[in-house]
Amino acid sequence: MNSGQNNSSLGKVKKFTEVPNLKNIVMISAGNGQNMSLNLAGEVYAWGANTKHELGFGINDTYVGSPKKVESLSNIRYVSSGNGNNVCINKTGEVFGAGDNNYGALGLGNNSNIDNFQSLNIANAIQISSGNTYTSLVKEDGTVWGTGDLSHGDIDIQTSSKSRIWLQVRSKRSRS
């Protein structure tokens, strides 16, 4: 947990605290040690743990104590923080991500972590959620896609394996 108060480490906060320097916020997402917020202008601010470069600043600092604008992102409409990575969708439906890709949770076909936000090569997304070792999204056509270690899920999900690329999630029952 990071309260954004420019403190030097992660810690528990026992009451709601105003995060300084954030205005017109329309969405916020709390990850395993990092946070992202989205303002009305489509700008993203990130802070907290950065041990896996999940904040996407391309810096080696393992911790950012207060909200900092992610200059490489613009026109964003959706954000999600996971366990060591962050993902977002821009206004045209393109998906971007940064951070931990150890289980292929960013869908780039490998396990390499990403220091700066980059395109995750999937389009037409309207909602996204980054989890512990996987990422799922919904496209404009209503289909659900996922990448990463999806083996924690329902046994009836076709993609219940470790995938490093985006796969459409389907029920085995619906294929008969």
C-alpha positions, 0 to 999 in steps of 0.5 A: 500500500502506498498513500502517495504522501512521498514517504520512502517505503510501503506501509499500512495507512489506517485511514483514508488520506488525500493523495496530493497533486491529483485532480479530476481523477476518473479511475484508480487502480491499486496493485500489489504495491503500486497504484495508477490513476487516470484523469479526465484528460486521459493522463496516467499517474503512477506511484509505489513499488517499482521493483519490476519496472511496473510504473513504466518510467524506465528508471531503476528506482525501486520505489516512487513515493508520490504520483508521477505522470507517465509521459509515454501514455496519452489518451488513456481510458482504462487502467489496471494494476496487477502483481508487478505490472500495469496495463491500460487501454487508450481511447482507440482500444490499443493495450499498453503494459509495463513491468513483470512479464515472468509468466507471459502476463503481458502477452508478448510471446516471451517472459521478458519484463518491460521497463517502459509502457509499450503496445501489447499488440492487441486491439479493440479492447474496452476493459482490462484486468491485470491479476497475479500472473495473468491478464484478461480483457474484453474486446468491443465484440464481447469476446474475452481474451487472456494471457499468462498463467491461467491455470488458476482458473476454471478447469473448463476454460480452454486456455487453462495453461501457461500462455505467453500470447493472447488467446480467446477464452472459450468454454469447452462446453460451448464447442460441442 
